[in-house]
Amino acid sequence: MRVKKAPAYVYVAALFFLIVLLTSTLSMTLDYFQYRRDLPLLLTSFRSELISGYLSAVYTRDQGWSELETELDHMISLNYLGEQQDAHIRLVIHDSEGNMLLNSFETLTSVEDNPLIEGDRSDIRDLEASQVVGSVTLYIGADYMQTESRKYLKTLLSSLLMREASTAVIALFLLTVLSKLVTRPLSDLQSAMAATASGQKQELTPSGSAETVSLGESFNKMATQLDRQKALRRQMIADLAHDINGPLHTIRLEAKALRDGISTLDEASEGIIESVDSLSGLVYDLEYLAEADSGEITVHLSPVQLNTFLSGMQRHWRTAAETASLSLSFEPSANTRDTVLMDEVRMERAVGNLIQNAIRYNLRGEKVMLSGSLEDGRCRIRVCDDGERIPQAMQEKIFERFYRVDASRGRSNRGNGLGLSIVRQVVHLHGGEVRLELREEGNCFLLEFPLSS
């Protein structure tokens, strides 16, 4: 049984909530210990400031400490020191030179019976002279400190818990919303990928951050390319069926005509041989591309004189051009002594495919031009014609396997759509590239690769 997984945003929200919870717990723990450490000061700071202010007024009035004992009794009556019978607060007063003027330890509960914790210290000032004349230090009993700290910290803890709980709830809500916004493009992408895997086309509308938009656009390009490959594969099967069935049908007809005495042996054998050659060429092209895809093809480079190579190609294809009522001209390179490293056999096939296409599809022109040059450390071979230009919509696809231009542009429909793909493979093996140059009239294919491939 397959367990259904939760949406991605649930995991993202849970992770962020856990981070917020841990952070809040750590913050609350640090606050707790900080308040516990500072609690003696917090409990005595207000009384210390109150007492120092009172004694400052007394000193300014008397210009001395003559009435200090009396004023201490007065402060006790005003409850400045808290409940004295419990000995919560102890008071020590020093003058500006550090001499102790008063120590309430002597009249209150002993230190040994109730350990003391030092609290806040405040200055006593002569308000007229604006100078420090003494100090007051408060001590708090440990028992009282413990009781009060429990009350205080309990209240503090409740406040912190409420604060952190509110923060966590708000954070959870915001994180759930934000995580949905973040993961929704990925969920949409996952759905689109699943649909594509099942054979259905589903275009994705990119959204979200720049990264997810780029990812969505890449997916759409991939899906478009897959659709194109499917169409090419379907077309390939149809083309292969046609390319195989045509010669087989011809062989059958020639054999039947020979059997029935309609055709002579020479006539029938010529048609059969031509059909077999056509099938052999198709098989050879397919084998070549299969080897190229597997990386098993290697090139055997050797020094080749460019003009000699191209003039040989002209002689080889001249008859085919003349049969099609075309002229095949050759413009030699100015560098007559320079050589180029190439696999001559494979390059003959590449250049031959271009010449054959120029002859096959040049219906309105009169000539095919072959030229070569050696410049800037690169070899450039051009095969041009003066016929009808390849439409702009087809120029980006003509190097794809099994892609064929409109059959009405050619002298026959016997091309298998592999010629230009093979040309590109050969030139790539030589470290170069092939492209269709833009011209006002006709078409011109350029093969360019380094002299020392």
N, C-alpha and C positions, 0 to 999 in steps of 0.2 A: 504494500500500500504506500503510495507516494504522499508524503507530508507536504501540505501546501505552505509555502513560505510567506512570511509577512512582507508587505511592501517595503521598498528600500527606505522610504521616509520614516517608517516606524523605527528602524534600527538607528537612523541618524538622530531622530528626536530622543530616543532612549540614551544614546551615547552622550549627547549634549546635556540631557537632564542629569545624567550621572556625574558629568564634569561639574555642573552647577551645584549639585548636592554636595560633592566632595569639597568644592571650593567654599561653599557656605559653612559646612561643618568645620573646616580648618579655620575660617575667619572667626566663627563663633567661639571656638576653643581658645584661639589667641586672645580674643577680647575678654574671655572669662579670666584667664590667668593675668592679664594686664590689669583688669579691675581689681582682682584679688590682691595683686601686689601694691596697687595704689590706694587701696581702701583706707588704711590708717590716715593718709593725708586727706582723703576725701571726707572722712568723718571728723577731722580736727581742723581743717582749713578754715571753715566758716567761723568756728569759735575763736580760733587763733587771731583772725583778722578783727573780730568783734572786740576781743580783749585788748589787743594792741592799740586799737583805735581809742578805747576807753582810757587806757593808761597813758596814751599820748596826750589826751585832753587833761588828765590829772597832772602830769608832769609840767605841761605848759602853764597850768594855773598856779601850781605851787613852786615851780622852778626847782624841783627836787623830789626826793622820795620820802619825805617826812611822814606822809599820810598813807604810805603803801599798805600797811596792815589793815588800817581802817577801810581803805578802798577795796581790799581783798574781801573783807567781810561783806561789804556792800555788793560786790560782784556775785558773791555766793548767794546773797539774799535775792538777787535778780536772776538766779539760776543760770549764770553765765557758764558755770562749770558742770552743769547737769546735776544729777542726783548724787550729792556728796556722800551720802551714807553708803552707797554702793561703790564708792571710789572709782567711778568710771573715768573721770578726767583728773589728771595730775598736772600741776602748774609749776614751772621753774622760770624765774625772772633773773636776768643778768643786766648789769649796767654796761656802758659802752666799753669799759676796760676789761670786761669778762668776769667781774666780781659778782658772785651770786647774792642777790638781794632777797630772794624769797624762794622757799622750796616747800610746797604743800605736802610733800612726802612725809614730813615730820608730824603733820597733824591728821593725815588720812591713813587709810589702810596700808600696812607695810608692803614693801615691794616683794618680800619673800612670799607672803601669802597670796599675792595677786601680781604675777609678773607683768611688767609694763612693756609697751611697744611705743617707740618714739613716733610722734606724729608731726604736725606742721610747726614751723618756726616763723615768726613775724617780727619785724623791727618796730621798736617804740621810738617815736620822733618828738623832738621839740618843735611844735607847729609854728612858733614864731621865728625860731632860728633856722628851721628847715634842715635839721641835722639829726642823725641817729644818736639816741642817748641810751639805748638798751635794747633788749630783745626778750621775747616771751616764747617759751617752748612748751607745747602740750604733749602729754603722754596719755596713752589710753590703756586701760586694763585689758589683759589678754582674754579673760573670760568674756568681758563685755564685747571685745573685738570679735570674738568667735560667734557670739549670739547675733550681733548686728550684721556681721558679714554673711551669715546664713540667710538672714532676712533680705539683705540687700542683693546678694547674688541670686537668690531665688527669684526676686522681682526682675533682676537683670536678665536672668536666663529665660524667663517667660517672655520678656520683651524681645530678646534675640531670636527665640524660637518663632515667635509671631512674624518677626521681620523676615527671617530666612524662609519660612514657609510661604509667605506672600511672594517673596522673590522667586522661589522655586515654581510656584503655580504660574506666575506671569511668564517666567522663562520657559516653562513647558509649553504654554500656549503659543508664545512667539516662535519657539523652536519648531513646534509642529507645523505651524503655518509656513515658516521659512524653509523647512526641510522639504515640504511638499513642493514649494516653488523651485527649490534646487534640484530635486530628484525627478520632478515631472518630465522634463525633457529626456532624462535617461530612461524613464519608464516608457515614454512614447517611442524612443529609439529601440528599446527592447521589443516592443510590440511590432514595430515596423520590421525589425530583423526576423522575428518569428514568422511574420506574414511572408517575407521574402523567401525564407527557407522553405516554406510550404508551397512556393510557386506563385504566390499572389503578389501583385505589384502594389505597394503602398508608399506613396510619396510622403515624406516627413516635412512638417513645417517647423523649421529651426526656431528655437526660442531660448530664453534664459541668458546666461553669461556669454561672453565672446567665445569661450572655449566650447560650450555646448552648441552654440550656433555653428561654429566651424566644424564640429563633429557631425552635426546634422547635415550640413552642406556636403561634407565628404561622403556621408552615407547615401545621399541622393545621387551623387556622381557615381558611386559604386553601383547603386541599383540601376541607374541608367545604362552603365557599362554592361552590367549583367544582362539586361534586356536586349542590348545590342548584340551581345555574344550569343544569346539564345536565338535571336533572329538570324544571325550569321550561321549558327549551327544548323538551323532548319534549312536555310538557303544552301548551305554546304551539302547537306544530305540530298536535297533536290538536284543540285548541280552535279554532284558525283553520280547520282543515278542517271542523269542525262548524259554525262560524259562517258559513262561506262556502257549505257544502253545503246548510244549512237553507234560506236564502232562495232559492238556485238551485232546490232541489227544489220549493219553494212556487211559484216562477214557472213551472216546468215543469207542475205540476199545474193551476195556474190557466189557463195557455195551452191545455192539453189539454182542460180542462173547457169552455173557451170554444169550442174547435174542435168538440167533440162536442155542443155545444148544451146542456150540463148547467148551465152558469153564464151569467148575463147579462154584458154588456159592463161594466156598472158594478161588479158583484160581482168579476169577474176583475181589472179594472183596479185596484180598491182593494187586493186582495191583492198584485198585482204591484208597485204603488207602495210599499206598506209593506215588501216584501222588498228593493226597490232602495234605499229609505232606510236599511234596516238595513245593507246592504253599503256604502253611501256613508259611514255613520257609522263603520264599522269601518276603512275606508280612511283616513278623516279622522283618526281616533285614531292609527293607525299612522304616518301622515305627521307628525303633531304630535310624537310621541315621537322620531321619527328626527331631526327638526329640533332638538329640545331636546338630544339627545345630541351633535349636531354643533355646538351653540352658536350656531346661526343665528337662534334666536328672539329677538326684541327686544320690549320692552314699551313701549307708548305711554301714558305717565302723563298723567292729567288730573284736575282736582279733581272729586270725586263726593260728593254729599250721601248719607251712609250710609243714612238712613231711606228716602229716595226709591229708592235702589238695591234695598234689601231688600224694600220693599213691591212693587216691580215684579217681583221674583223670586217673591213670593207669588202675585201675580195670574197669572203665567205658568204656575205649576205647580198651581194650585188645582184645575183640572179633572181633571188626572191623579190628584190625591189623592182627590177625590170619587169618581172612577171606582173606586178601590181601597177605597172606604168608609172613608176617612180624612179627618180635618180637618187643614188646614195653617194654623197660626196664626203670627202675627208679633208680636214684642215689640219696639217701637221703642226706639232709643237715647234716653237723657235729654238728650243734647247735640244738640238738633234743628238747630242752626245750623252745627255743625262739619262740615267736609268732610275727605276723605281722598284722597291721591293714589293712583290705581290705574289699571290697564288694564281698563276696564269690560268690554270684550268677553271678555277671557280670564277675568276674575273671575266673570262670569256663567256661564261654562262650568264653572268649578271648583265654585261654589256649586250650580249645577244638577245636577252629578254627585252631590253629596252628598244633595240633596233626592230625586233619582231613586232612589238606593240606599235611602234611608229609606223611600220608598214601596214599593219592590220587596220589601224584606226584612222589613217590619213586618207580620207575619201575625197576631200575637196582640194588637197594640196598637190604639189608636184615633186617635192623633194624631201629627203631626209638628210640631215647634216651630222657628221661625226667629227668631234674635235677634242684635242687634249692640250694641257699646259702643265708646266712645272714651275710653281711660284711659291715663294715664302715657305719653303720646306714642305709643300703639300702638292699632291697630284690631283688634278681636276680633269674629269672626262665628262663631256656633254654630248647628249643625243637629242637632237632637236628636229622638229618638223614644222611645216607651214600649213598644217591642216586646221580643223576645227578645234578650238580650245576646249579643254576639259572644264565642265561647269564648276563654279565656285563651290557648290554644295557637295561635289564629289571629290574635290581636291584633298580634303582631310581624311577620306576613307579609302583612297585607291591603294594604299599600302597594306590594308587589312586583308587577311586571308579570305579567299573565295569571294572577295568583292569584285563585281564586274560592272563596268560602265554600261550604259544603255546599248543593247544589242544593235540598234539602228545606226550606231556610230561606226560599227565595224564592218569589214568585208565578209566576215563569217562569225559565227557564234561559238567557235571551237575553243576559245580561250577558257582555261579552267579557273581563272581568278587567283592563281598562285604566283604568277611571274614576278610582279612587283614586290611581293612579300619575300621572295627568294633574293631579289636584288638587294633589298634592305639587309637581309641576314648576311649576305656576302660582304657588303660594305662595312657592316658592324664588326665582322670578324677581322677586318683590316684596320679597325680603329677609326672609321670614318662615318659619314652620313650621306644619305641620298635625299634630295628634295626636288620639288617641282618649282622651277623659277617662273616668275610672272613675266609674261611678254604680251606685247600688243596683239601679236598674231601667233597662232600655233602654240606648241608646247615644247618645253626644254627641260629635260631631266639632267641634274648635275650630280655626279658621283665625286666625292671629295674625301681624301684620306691622306695620312702622312706618307712622305717618301720612304721613311724607314719604319714601316708598319710593324 
